[in-house]
């Protein structure tokens, strides 16, 4: 399967995580880089997740998943080992709710996957092997992290300022392209 790489604005998206263990914590930590509009439903919540709930004022419910719990959510992460529950939530999402689902380690119950990614200020780089080798993606991400200049955030803020203040058109495009080329050439 080929996954289309897309960066989604999560500003107004409601996210549900079903599960409260280690994998749910990993997914939560990734999502918190981009949003705090997250609700967690789990029978048990790990101490690590509880710390994040407290720190980010997240909504949570200590309960088993019930049909209908995904109503109103845009994105659902199913981070439980129960394959039949993953399948049930995925079917419910497709039949009754128009939301995206990621079921951990169940590609057949996923609309999207979590790439390995780097986030440094406004720079985000995602690495995926379409599920073929998450280990490679993780190590390749670490390799790429070493290549990112320490001042990339400052440079990108400056580029954003240029884009906001310069009139659109060919001159702006050439100017921004030249600035980007010069920055990369200096690395």
Backbone as a ProteinNet text record, in pm:
[ID]
protein_1_A
[PRIMARY]
XXXXXXXXXXXXXXXXXXXXXXXXXXXXXXXXXXXXXXXXXXXXXXXXXXXXXXXXXXXXXXXXXXXXXXXXXXXXXXXXXXXXXXXXXXXXXXXXXXXXXXXXXXXXXXXXXXXXXXXXXXXXXXXXXXXXXXXXXXXXXXXXXXXXXXXXXXXXXXXXXXXXXXXXXXXXXXXXXXXXXXXXXXX
[TERTIARY]
84.1	0	89.2	50.3	123.6	47.9	117.1	56.2	95.4	-2.3	21.5	71.2	188	237.4	164.2	94	17.1	40.2	46.3	54.9	-82.6	-146.1	-283.3	-283.5	-357.4	-374.7	-471.8	-422	-503.8	-572.3	-563.5	-615.5	-759.1	-846.3	-987.6	-1029.6	-934.5	-964.7	-969.5	-1075.3	-1088.2	-1029.4	-942.1	-868.9	-907.1	-932.2	-961.1	-854	-800.2	-710.5	-783.5	-796	-855	-738.8	-718.2	-607.7	-527.5	-465.3	-392.8	-256.8	-201.9	-72.4	42.8	152.9	275.6	258.6	192.6	175.2	84.8	-19.5	-106.2	-25.2	65.7	152.2	241	300.5	384.1	303.9	185.5	101.2	62.2	29.3	-6.3	109	230	344.8	366.6	345.4	355.8	248.9	127.1	16	31.7	87.2	102.3	199.5	282	367.6	284.6	158.5	76.6	-60	-108	-241.4	-255.4	-345.6	-381.7	-532.5	-599.2	-743	-763.3	-722.3	-714.6	-795	-872.3	-946.2	-895.2	-888.6	-841.4	-950.4	-978.5	-1069.9	-991.7	-984.1	-911	-958.1	-949.7	-984.2	-881.5	-755.3	-646.5	-557.4	-505.1	-417.1	-282.6	-176.1	-42.2	-8.3	89.8	135.6	187.2	255.5	307.8	195	89.8	-25	-93.1	-106.2	-170.4	-94.5	37.2	118	87.1	72.4	41.1	-100.8	-192.8	-331	-330	-256.9	-250.5	-179.1	-68	12.9	-59.1	-135.5	-199.3	-351	-402	-546.5	-628.7	-588.2	-658	-782.4	-879.4	-1001	-976	-1025.3	-1010.7	-1127.5	-1145.8	-1250.7	-1195.1	-1203	-1161.9	-1279.9	-1279.2	-1390.5	-1348	-1424.5	-1406.6	-1469.5	-1418.8	-1477.3	-1618.8	-1711.3	-1848.6	-1882.3	-1959.3	-2002.8	-2061.4	-2018.7	-2065.2	-1967.1	-1867.5	-1769.7	-1690.7	-1682.7	-1605.4	-1687.7	-1815.5	-1901.1	-1846.3	-1829.1	-1781.4	-1630.8	-1559	-1413.2	-1373.1	-1266	-1214.5	-1110	-1035.2	-926.7	-935.3	-923.3	-929	-804.4	-735.8	-619.5	-660.6	-653.7	-690.6	-560.5	-521.8	-393.8	-418.2	-483.4	-510.9	-468.6	-439.1	-397.6	-514.9	-634.5	-755.2	-789.9	-754.6	-774.9	-922.7	-1008.1	-1151	-1205.4	-1154.8	-1196.1	-1145.7	-1022.2	-969.4	-1059.2	-1094.3	-1178.6	-1316.8	-1372.5	-1505.9	-1507.3	-1407.4	-1400.2	-1379.5	-1294.8	-1269.7	-1398	-1470.2	-1596.7	-1696.5	-1706.7	-1797.5	-1759.5	-1631.1	-1584	-1620.9	-1605.9	-1631.9	-1781.9	-1861.2	-2004.6	-2086.4	-2047.8	-2132.8	-2070.5	-1940.3	-1872.9	-1768.8	-1753.9	-1657.4	-1528.6	-1453.4	-1329.5	-1216.6	-1095.8	-977.1	-938.4	-893.3	-858.7	-718.2	-645.4	-517.7	-528.3	-516.5	-516	-373.7	-316.6	-177.2	-151.2	-55.1	-11.1	-119.3	-221.2	-325.1	-348.5	-264.3	-270.1	-407.8	-474.3	-607.2	-711.7	-681.9	-775.9	-719.5	-646.7	-584.2	-618.2	-649.9	-660.9	-528.9	-444.9	-316.2	-221.6	-93.9	5.8	82.2	146.8	231.8	372.8	423.6	562	657	780.2	884.1	909.8	921.9	935.9	1030.9	1074.8	1159.3	1082	1075.6	1012.4	1108.7	1152.2	1238.8	1183	1119.7	1052.2	951.4	957.4	861.1	900.3	1013.7	1056.1	1003.8	932.7	889.4	928.2	998.9	1039.7	982.3	908.7	849.7	920.2	940.1	1005.6	915.3	886	802.3	854.6	838.1	867.6	738.6	625	491.7	471.5	528.7	512.9	613.5	697.1	792.8	902.7	951.2	1056.7	1056	970.2	971.7	1109.3	1185.4	1319.8	1409.1	1403.4	1482.7	1440.2	1309.8	1260.1	1311.9	1312.1	1360.1	1508.4	1589.3	1733.7	1767.2	1693.3	1716.5	1678.4	1573.1	1532.7	1646.2	1706.1	1817.5	1935.6	1958.9	2064.3	2032.9	1910.2	1870.7	1876.3	1841.3	1844	1982.1	2085	2222.1	2257.4	2183.2	2211.9	2143.2	2048.3	1969.4	2049.5	2065.4	2139.6	2070.7	2148.8	2093.7	2008.9	2034.5	1961.8	1848.5	1803.5	1700.9	1570.8	1537.5	1416	1422	1535.8	1555.1	1544.3	1606.8	1600.6	1456.9	1384.1	1246.1	1155.3	1180.2	1102.4	1127.6	1251.9	1285.2	1216.7	1217.4	1152.6	1001.5	942.4	798.4	768.1	854.2	837.5	844.1	940.3	949.4	819.6	768.8	646.4	527.6	522.1	409.9	420.4	543	560.8	584.6	628.8	656.3	532.5	506.7	391.9	414.5	305	313.3	356.5	420.3	460	595.6	638.3	762.4	884.8	886.7	1001.9	1016.1	903.8	909	954.7	901.8	939.8	1089.5	1144.5	1288.5	1369.9	1328.2	1398.4	1401.3	1285.2	1276.3	1354.9	1348.3	1423.9	1574.1	1618.1	1760	1803.7	1721.9	1752.9	1764.9	1671.5	1673.9	1798	1830	1948.7	2075.1	2086.5	2203.9	2218.3	2106.7	2110.1	2157.5	2100.7	2138.3	2283.6	2326.7	2464.6	2566.3	2527.5	2617.4	2632.3	2542.1	2546.8	2669.3
-117	0	124.2	223.2	348.9	454.2	520.3	625.1	760.3	847.1	982.1	1065.7	1129.2	1211.3	1345	1369.3	1493.2	1550.6	1681	1747.6	1807.6	1763.9	1802.1	1906.6	2013.3	2115.3	2060.1	2037.7	1978.6	2082.2	2209.2	2316.8	2292.5	2258.9	2239.6	2093.3	2003.5	1860.7	1801.8	1724.9	1655.6	1515.9	1479.9	1353.3	1266.6	1138.7	1041.5	934.1	903.9	789.1	687	565.6	455.2	369.4	366	291.6	381	318	396.4	341.7	253.5	193.1	262	188.4	244.6	294.5	214.5	255.9	379	382.2	500.8	622.4	603.7	712.9	762.6	669.8	710.6	792.3	746.8	819.7	955.7	958.7	1084.4	1184.8	1139.6	1230.3	1286.3	1204.6	1254.8	1360.7	1331.5	1423.9	1555.3	1549.9	1671.5	1772.1	1726.2	1819.5	1909.7	1871.4	1941.6	1984.9	1926.6	1958.4	1913	1978.1	1929.3	1906.4	1905.8	1879.6	1727.8	1662.3	1516.1	1464	1360.2	1289.6	1146.9	1090.8	953.5	874.2	756.7	661.8	533.3	490.2	366.7	311.6	180.5	117.6	155.7	162.8	200.8	299.5	396.8	496.8	491	480.9	474.7	606.7	601	721.7	825.5	779.3	872	946.2	874.8	939.5	1034.4	991.9	1078.6	1210.3	1204.3	1327.1	1420.7	1363.9	1445.8	1502.1	1422.2	1469.2	1591.3	1580.3	1690.3	1811.8	1788.4	1898.2	1973.7	1903.2	1965	1980.9	1950.9	1961.4	1883.3	1759.7	1674.8	1613.6	1582.4	1515.8	1365.3	1295.8	1150.7	1086.4	959.6	881.6	743	702.8	567.7	474.8	411.4	324.5	239.3	135.6	57.3	133.3	112.3	175.4	122.2	215.5	178.2	229.2	153.6	197.6	337.7	424.2	562.2	658.7	607.6	696.7	779.6	734	810.5	921.4	928.5	1031.4	1170.6	1252	1388.6	1404.7	1294.3	1302.8	1297.7	1368.5	1371.6	1263.7	1232.3	1135	1043.9	913.3	815.1	728.4	718.1	631.4	515.9	394	276.3	207.8	231.2	182.1	74.5	-31.8	-147	-273	-379.1	-505.9	-589.4	-553.1	-628.4	-605.2	-703.1	-690.1	-678.4	-751.8	-743.7	-604.5	-541.5	-404.9	-308.5	-326.2	-243	-252.7	-374.3	-395.8	-334.4	-350.9	-297.9	-145.4	-80	66.2	113.5	43.5	82.6	71.3	-39.3	-56.2	53.5	80.2	185.3	320.4	348.8	476.7	488.4	382.1	384.8	387.8	315.9	305.2	421.6	473.7	570.8	708.6	718	844	870.9	991.7	1027.4	1073.3	977.6	1012.9	921.2	969	891	804.6	680.9	587	533.6	524.6	454.9	349.4	223.3	113.2	59.1	62.4	26.7	-117	-130.9	-260.8	-338.5	-271.6	-335.8	-252.3	-271.1	-190.8	-198.7	-312.2	-326.5	-237.6	-188.4	-101.7	39.5	82.6	215.2	294.3	421.2	514.8	587.7	588.2	655.8	589.2	616.6	565.3	683.3	659.9	760.6	743.9	844.4	833.4	862.3	825.4	873.2	1016.5	1108.9	1247.5	1325.6	1435.9	1531.7	1662.4	1726.5	1858.2	1951.1	2051.9	2154.7	2288.9	2357.8	2484	2460.1	2536.7	2520.5	2413.4	2350.2	2244	2110	2039.8	1904	1815.7	1707.1	1611.4	1476.4	1414.1	1283.2	1177.4	1060.3	947.5	826	761.1	641.7	536	412.1	299	224.8	294.1	235.3	108.7	109.7	-4	-115	-102.2	-207.5	-225.1	-114.8	-123.5	0.2	0	111.8	132.6	24.7	37.5	121	97.3	178.1	324.1	349	486.6	557.3	486.8	545.4	581.7	490.9	517.1	619.8	618.9	718.4	857.4	865.8	992.4	1045.3	958	1000.5	1051.1	987.7	1031.9	1172.1	1192.3	1322.9	1432.9	1398.9	1498.8	1562	1482.6	1532.4	1631.4	1629.7	1717	1853.1	1867.6	1990.8	2099.4	2213	2323.1	2371	2410.9	2454	2580.5	2662	2788.8	2781.9	2661.9	2647.5	2718.9	2718.3	2786.6	2935.9	2993.3	3137.4	3168.3	3084.8	3106.1	3096.2	2995.8	2977.8	3091.2	3144	3259.5	3380.3	3397.5	3507.2	3488	3366.5	3338.1	3362.1	3323.5	3345.9	3496.2	3573.2	3718.3	3777.2	3731	3776.9	3746.5	3625	3584.5	3672	3712	3794.1	3939.4	3988.6	4131.5	4164.4	4067.9	4095	4063.2	4142	4111.9	3981.1	3906.9	3781.9	3811.3	3711.9	3727.1	3664.9	3678	3615.9	3668.8	3799.7	3856.5	3795	3782.3	3722.1	3576.7	3504.3	3363.4	3350.1	3433.9	3428	3463.7	3569	3612.4	3500.7	3440.8	3335.8	3211.9	3178.9	3064.8	3088.4	3208.1	3241.1	3235.8	3290.2	3286.6	3141.6	3056.8	2916.2	2846.7	2871.2	2810.1	2853.3	2982.3	3032.1	2967.7	2953.2	2892.7	2747.9	2673.1	2532.5	2520.7	2605.8	2600.5	2627.3	2703.3	2734.5	2620	2525.3	2413.6	2326.8
0	0	0	-74.2	-78.9	0.6	91.6	172.7	117.4	101.9	54.8	172.1	159.9	270.3	274.1	380.9	394.5	533.5	541.6	670.3	697.3	804.5	835.6	947	926.7	1029.5	1133.9	1254.6	1360.7	1448.9	1412.3	1495.9	1541.3	1451.1	1485.1	1481	1486.8	1481.1	1621.9	1648.7	1775.9	1760.7	1853.5	1846.3	1965.9	1939	2044.4	2042.6	2159.7	2174.8	2259.9	2206.6	2281.8	2330.1	2459.7	2518.9	2610.8	2709.5	2807.8	2844	2759.9	2788.1	2717	2700.8	2645.1	2502	2417.3	2277.5	2269.9	2350.7	2355.1	2398.2	2493.8	2538.5	2424.6	2348.3	2234.4	2133.5	2100.1	2004.4	2061.2	2189.4	2255.1	2246.1	2271.9	2268.8	2128.2	2026.1	1888.4	1862.2	1901.1	1875.1	1950.5	2070.8	2150.1	2088	1994.8	1920.4	1829.6	1804.2	1705.9	1757.1	1867.2	1916.8	2061.6	2133.9	2267.4	2276.4	2160.9	2155.8	2150.2	2258.1	2262.6	2381.2	2355.8	2459.8	2465.4	2584.4	2602.8	2672.4	2616.6	2680.4	2702	2826.9	2857.5	2990.6	3003.6	3131.4	3237.8	3196.5	3285.7	3212.5	3284.5	3225.4	3297.8	3220.4	3279.1	3348.4	3436	3505.4	3405.8	3301.6	3201.1	3130.4	3095.2	3030.5	3128.4	3253.1	3352.6	3368.4	3363.9	3372.7	3256.3	3136.6	3018.5	3026.9	3078	3097.9	3189.3	3298.7	3394.4	3335.1	3269.2	3214.9	3104.3	3020.5	2903.9	2919.5	3037.1	3065	2962.4	2939.3	2842.9	2907	2823.9	2868.7	2868	2969.4	2970.5	3043.3	3013.7	3078	3107.7	3232.7	3270.8	3246.4	3129.6	3091.5	2972.9	2947.9	2826.1	2711	2591.4	2473.9	2453.8	2422.6	2391.2	2251.4	2178.2	2046.4	2057.8	1968.3	1970.2	2032.9	2105.9	2169.5	2068	1943.2	1843.8	1778.6	1810.6	1751.5	1782.5	1681.2	1698.6	1688.9	1676.5	1664.2	1516.9	1484.4	1347.7	1323.9	1429	1420.2	1541.7	1517.7	1625.7	1619.1	1731.9	1744.4	1834.2	1781.6	1859.2	1901.4	2026.2	2077.5	2182.6	2139.3	2225.5	2151.1	2226.9	2166.2	2116.3	2152.2	2117.8	1970.2	1885.5	1740.2	1706.4	1775.9	1744.4	1777.6	1884	1915.8	1809.2	1763.8	1655.6	1532.4	1495.3	1377.8	1396.5	1514.6	1544	1535.2	1594.4	1590.2	1447.2	1373	1233.6	1149.9	1163.9	1090.8	1129.3	1258.7	1305.8	1244.2	1241.5	1185.2	1038.2	964.3	820.6	790.6	870.2	842.5	897.4	1014.2	1082.6	1101.8	1099.1	1130.7	1021.7	987.8	884.1	950.5	1008.7	1076.1	1030.5	1047.9	1013.9	1132.8	1104.4	1210.9	1189.3	1299.9	1302.8	1411	1371.6	1467.3	1473.9	1591.4	1609.5	1562.7	1475.1	1421.6	1347.5	1297.5	1217.9	1092.2	993.1	871	805.6	816.8	756.8	823.2	942.5	1015	1029.3	927.4	930.4	805.1	825.2	714.5	693.8	797	790.9	890	872	965.3	1024.2	1135.6	1197.9	1141.3	1073.8	1027.6	1143.4	1124.1	1213.7	1170.6	1262.9	1219	1308.4	1251.8	1321.3	1323.7	1439.5	1448.3	1519	1447.5	1504.8	1461.3	1555.1	1526.1	1413.1	1304.7	1195.5	1094.1	1113.9	1022	1072.6	988.6	1019.5	901.8	931.7	829.8	870.1	780.2	807.7	725	787.3	721.4	737.1	626	630.8	535.6	574.2	486.4	452.9	466	443	525.6	644.4	734.4	711.2	608.2	574.5	677.8	734.1	834.5	924.3	1024.9	1119	1183.4	1200.5	1258.6	1167.4	1036.4	943.1	950.4	951.1	956.6	1081.4	1193.3	1319	1309.4	1259.6	1251.8	1144	1034	929.6	980.8	1060	1122.3	1209.7	1288.4	1374.6	1290.9	1178.9	1087.8	1034.8	990.5	936.5	1042.5	1165.6	1273.4	1287.4	1267.2	1279.5	1168.6	1059.4	946.1	954.9	1044.3	1052	1123.1	1058	1121.2	1249.1	1347.8	1476	1463	1361.1	1345.9	1243.4	1209.2	1106.6	1146.3	1273.7	1319.3	1294.4	1321.3	1298	1148.8	1067.1	922.1	871.3	915.5	869.3	916.7	1035.6	1083	992.5	951.6	861.4	725.9	674.9	546	555.8	667.9	688.3	687.8	749.4	752.3	611.5	531.6	392.4	317	334.4	262.6	300.4	426.7	473.2	427.6	411.5	383.9	237.3	159.9	18.3	-65.4	-167.6	-254.8	-331.3	-350.3	-426.1	-568.7	-628.8	-767.3	-794.7	-917	-962.8	-888.6	-861.1	-790.6	-650.7	-579.6	-446.5	-455.1	-552.8	-568.5	-592.8	-680.7	-709.7	-585.2	-514.4	-394.6	-289.7	-261.6	-160.7	-202.5	-329.2	-379.1	-362	-393.2	-379.8	-233.7	-143.6	0.2	49.6	8.8	50	-4.3	-131.1	-193.4	-120.1	-90.9	-19.3	117.5	187.7	321.7	311.6	218.5	202.9	159.1	68.4	19.9	130.7	232.1	343.2	441.4	438.4	534.4	508.2
[MASK]
+++++++++++++++++++++++++++++++++++++++++++++++++++++++++++++++++++++++++++++++++++++++++++++++++++++++++++++++++++++++++++++++++++++++++++++++++++++++++++++++++++++++++++++++++++++++++++

